[in-house]
Amino acid sequence: MPIKSYSFNNSRISREGAKPRRAYCFFFAASRLRVSLLLFCAIFPFLLSACAAPPPPLASANVVDALSGPVDASFARAYAPMDFVFPADHGPHDDFATEWWYYTGNLTGADGGEFGYQLTFFRSALAPGEPQRPSDLAATQLYMAHFAVTSGPAKEHRSFDRFSRGAGGLAGATGDPLYSVWLEDWRAEQTGPNSYRLTAQTDGPNGPVALDLSLTESRVPLLHGDRGLSQKGPEAGNASYYYSLVRMESQGTVTLDGVTTAVSGLSWMDHEFGTSALSGDALGWDWFAATLDNGAVLMFAQVRSASGQPQDIFEGTLSYPDGRQIAIRPEDFILTPTGLWTSPITDIEYPSGWQVSFPAYAIDLTIEPLIPDQEMTLTFTYYEGATTIRGTMEGAAVSGRGYVELTGYGSSQGGFQR
């Protein structure tokens, strides 16, 4: 059968010359203490065999239950800090169960209009390392990608996802001699010692949606947790390796509904890999990236639990303009939602707007979504959107922009949730 990969828009799949067939399998990733529960819906039979199967009834999946199960002992674990070597470590680490490359950015058009984007690649391993049989179609890695554009002027948000096997040139990642990760023509690739290009395009409901950006590093990487070792639970090895490239100067174009706009701004890339699972009674998380106009950057998250008390296992990072990096623990900040927004598509209610204070660091911020509706209504439903920021730091007024990710808010309603 021909090799194919699959594109989704609002959880619908189409494949020329074949009727959709559904079989469900799940693989899981934990990103920033975000966990990506990746569903290969109607894909797995096509990717790994040509066998037809009757469709089972649609099941619901709870990410916390799924991540509480055992993890294959043959995968590598993160036990101690590692010495990162770039660009090699921008590339894949196939001995670990999961990995993701998360690009988000805040952009501005020539007329001052504000935009946001997300381009994310997820890798999930069926087995560690390379395939054992000599075939271009043999795969031990499965890939998923998410692409989204938010337009402040149009007050619109578009999101898309794709799935493929890591074989036959359809999807994959490299780190030597230069870094790249791709799924079909959605791609992030290194173009120089500290420069990259992001490209993605697809057909939206009202016309083409595309991204073409050049990114240039301006800061040393943020190494989260203990020099990049990010603990996900109290157990030894229940951790990941996690770093970010922040304040990357960005220029290029964004296309929404067929209208192309020249833009510039700042981007943020998270790269994380590991073999880990959630601990305790976690329900979901609220994750934030903040880039301030005084040169400071913040990454922090609150992991919600069934008891109502935030879990204390996740460490974020505060980076000062002079490059100093300080670990931020849950007890270091107070996060208070200031509003709510209910999705007209899923009926899920999300917080919308926050006050956050870091008393020990004299930081007080108000965070607002660029537009309320930035829900990712894909194979998995979650919220990922651009934000605007204002407040004070050490007594001086600051402003900025960033991104927020909200997961687990719809889990009580069933269906597939991150």
N, C-alpha and C positions, 0 to 999 in steps of 0.2 A: 504494500500500500504506500502511497506517497507520504513523505514526511511532512507533518504540518504542526503548527503551533496555533494557539487559540487566543482570540481577543474577546473581551467582555465589555459590555456597557450596560450598567444597571442590572447586572446578574444574568443577562441573556447571552446565550452562546449560539453561534451559527457556524456551520462548516459546509462549504460547497460540496454537493454531491453526497451528503450523508445526513440522516436524521439524527437529532440529538439523542444520545443515550446517556443515562445517568448512573454513575456509580460513585460512591463517596468514600474518600479516604482523607485523612487529616495529617498534616505535619505542622510542627510547632517551632516558633522562634521566640526568643526573649530579647527585645530591643529596648535599650535605655531603661530598663525594667518595663519596657513595653514588651508584650509578648505577641508575636504574630502567629495566629492560628490560620494556617494556609490551607484552603480547601481546593482539591483538584476535583471539581464537579464536572462530570461528563467528559473528563479528559483522560483519566488514568487508563481506561481500557484502550483508548486510541494511541496513547504514548507508548505503552509497554506491550500491547498485544493487539491483534485484530479480531479478537473474539467478541462476539455479541453476547449481551447478558440482559435479562429482563430488568427494567428499572425498579429498584427497591423504593419504598416510600421515603419521602423527604424526612430526614431526621434533624433534630436540633443538636447543636454542639455547644458545650460550655467550656470556655477556654481554661478556666481554673481547674475544673475536673480533669480535663485532658492533660494539663501540665503537672498534675499531682501524681501521675503514674510513673512507673519505672522508666529509666532511660537506658538504651543499649550500652552495655559496658565496653563494647569495642570502640566507641568513639573517644577521642581525646578529651581531657578535662583541663580546666584552668585552675591550677593550684597556687601559682606564685606569679609575681610580676614578670613580664618578659621584656627583652630589649627589642623595641620596634626598629626595623630597618626599612626605609622607604626608598623607592616605590614598591619594593617587593611585598611589604605588609599591607599596602592598599589592595593587593590582589587577594585571591581566594585562599582559604585554609580548610581544605576538603576533609581533613581528619576530624574536624569538629562537626557536630550534627547540624548546626544552623549558622547562618551568616546573613548580614544585610548591609546594604549601602544606601543611606537615606539622605537625599538631597532636598533641601527646602530653601526658599529664598524670598526676599522682599525687594521688589523692583519698582521703578518709577519711570513713567513715560515723559516725553519732552514737555507735555502740557501739564505735568504734575500728577497725572492719574496714577494710582497705586495698584500694584498687582502682586500676587503671590503665586508660587508654584511648588509642586512636589514631584520628584522623580525618584522612585525607590525600586531597588532590586533585592529580592529575597532568594537565598539559596537554602534548600533543605536536602540533606543527604539520605539516601536509601541505605548506603553502606559507606564506611570510611574509604578514602583514597580513590584510586582510579579503577575503572572496570577491569575485570579479570579476563574477559574474552576479547579477541581481536576483531573489533567491528566499529566502524564509524558511528553506528547507531546505538552501541552499548552505552548505558548511562547509569551512573550512581548518584547523580545530582539532578534535582528538579528546581526550576526557577519560576518565580512569579515577579511581575513588575506592576507598579502603580504609577499613574501619571495624572496630574491634576493641575488646573489653572484657575485662579481666582481673579476676577476683574472688579476693582472698586468702582470705576466709572460705570460699568454696565450692571453692577450688582449681581453678577453671575458667577457660578462655580461649575466646572465640568470635571468629571473624574472617569478614569478608565483603568482596566487591568488586563493583563495578558499572562499566559502560562506556557511553559515549554519544558522539554527535557534538555539537559545540558549536554547535547550531542548533535552531530551533523551540522555544526555551525549555527544552530538555531538560538542558543543561549549559552552563556558562559562567562568566565572572568579570567584575567591574567594579571600578573604582577611583574613579570620579567620578560623583556627588558623595560617595557613601559606598562603602566596600569591601564586596564580597561575592563568594563563589565557591560553586558548587553543582553537584550532579548529582542531578536529581530532588529528593526531599525530604531529601537529605543536604546540609547547608548550613552555611557559616560566614559571618556577616554582621555588619557594624558597626552598633552601636546608639547610639553617642555618640562624642564626641571620642577617648576612649581605652577604649571598651568594645565588647564583641562577644558574639554568641550563637552557640553550636554546637548543631545538632540533627541527629540521625540515628536512624532506626528501621528495623527489618526483622524478619522472622520467622526465628527460630533453630530448631534441631532440637528443642528442648525448650520453646519458647515465645518470646514477643517479646524482642528485644534492642534497647535504645534508649539515647540520650544526649541530655540537655537541660541545657546549662551556660551560665552567664553569666560572662564573662571580663573582667577589668579590668587594664589595664597598670599596673605599679608601678615600672618601670625604663625608662631610655632603651634603644633597640635596641642589640644587639650587632652590630657591623659586622666580619665575619670577614675575615681576610687583610689586604690593604692597603685600609683604609677601605671594606670591602665587596667588593673585587675578590678573588675566591678562585681562585687558580691551580690548574689541573687537570693541567698538563703544562708542559714547558719552552718550548713553542712560543708565539709571540705570538698572542694571541686564544684560546688554549686555556684558557679561564677562564670563570667565571660571576660573577654578582652574588649575594651571599649575606648575609643578616642574620637575626637571631633576636629575637623578643619573649620575654622570660624572666620567671619569677616572676610570671606573670599570676594574680592572685587569682581563684579559681574557685568557683562555687557552683551547685548544681542537683541533678539526679537522674541516676542510672544504673539501667537495668533490665537484668537478666540472667535469662533463662529465666522471664520473667513476673513476677519479684520486683523491685519498685522501691525504691531506697534513696536517701535524701537524703544528699548528699555535699558536702564542701568540700575545697579544697586549692590546688595550684599547677599551672599549665599552661605549656607551652613551645610556641612556634610558630616553625618554620623556613620562610623563603621564599627560593627560589633560582631564578634563570633564567639561561639562557645557551645557547651553541652550542659544545659541547666534546666531547672524546673522551678515553678513557684512553690513557696513554702507557706504554711499556715492557711488563713481564711481569706486570702486576697480575692477581691471582687473585680478590680480594674484599677486604672491609674489615670492621673492627670499630669501630663508632661509638658514642660515649657522650655523654650529657648528664647532668650532676650538679648538683643544687640543694641547697646545704648550709644548715644551720640557723643559721650565723653570717652569712648574707646573701651569701656568695660563690657564684658559678656557674661551671661548667666545661663546655666542649665540646671534645672531642678525638677523634681517630680514628687507627687504624693500618691502613694499606693493605698487605695481604699480597701477596707476589710469588712467582713460581715459584722464584726463587733462594733463598728462605727468609729474605731480608733485607727488612724493611719499607721501602717507598718513602718518600722524604723530600719529597714535593711538597705535602702537605696541611698547612694551618695551622688550628689550633683557637684558642680564646679562653678566657682566664681573666679573670673580672670580679670585682673586690673589692667588699666591701659599700659602699665610698664611691663606686663607679661607675667607678673606674679599669679600663681594659681593656688586656690584654697578650696579644700573639699567642703561641700555643703551637705550637712545631714538634715534629716526631717525635723529635728528639734531646733534647727537654726532659722526656720521661717514659719510664718503664720499666713495661711492661704484662706481667703474668704470669698466665696462666690457672691457676686452682686446682682445677678440676674439669671433668667432661665430662657431657653429657646426650645420649642417643640418642633420636631421635624414634620413637615406636612406629608412626607413620603412614608416614613417608618413609624411615626407617632412616638418616637423616642424623645424624652426630655433631657436636655443637656444644660449644664451651667453655661452662662454666656456673660462674660465680664467677671473680673476678679480684682481684689485688693490683695497685695502680698507685701509683707514686711520682713526684713532681716535685721532684727534689733541690734545684734552684735556688730553689724557692718554698716549701720545707719543708712539702710536702703529701704525706701517705701515706694511701691510702684502700683499704678492702676493699669490693668491690661484689658483691652477691648478687642473683639474680633473685627477684622476689616469689614466683613459683612456677616450677618448672623448665620446664613445657610452655607456651611462648608462641610457638610456631611459627605462622607465617602460611601455612596450607596452602590457598592460593588458586590462581588461574591461574598465578601465580609463587610459588614456595616460598622463604621466607626467615624470619628470626627477628627479631621486634621485641617487646620486652617491658619491663615495669616492673621497677625495681630498688630495693633498699634499700642504704644506704651508711653506713659508720662509719669513723672514723679520726682523724687529727690534722692540724691546719693551724697552722703557726708555733707548735708546742708545745701547743696547746690542743685538747681533744677536740671533734670535730664529728660530726654525723650528718646524714643527708639521704636524698633519694630521687631517682630519675632514670629514664632509659630507655637501652636498648642496642639497636643494630641490627647483625645479623650476616648477611653475604651471601657467596655463593660457596662455601659449605662442601659443597654437594651437586653441584657442577658436574661432577665426575668420574663421576657416576651417570647423566648425561643428563637429559632433561626440561627444563622451563623454570624457570630459576633466576634470581633477582636477583643 
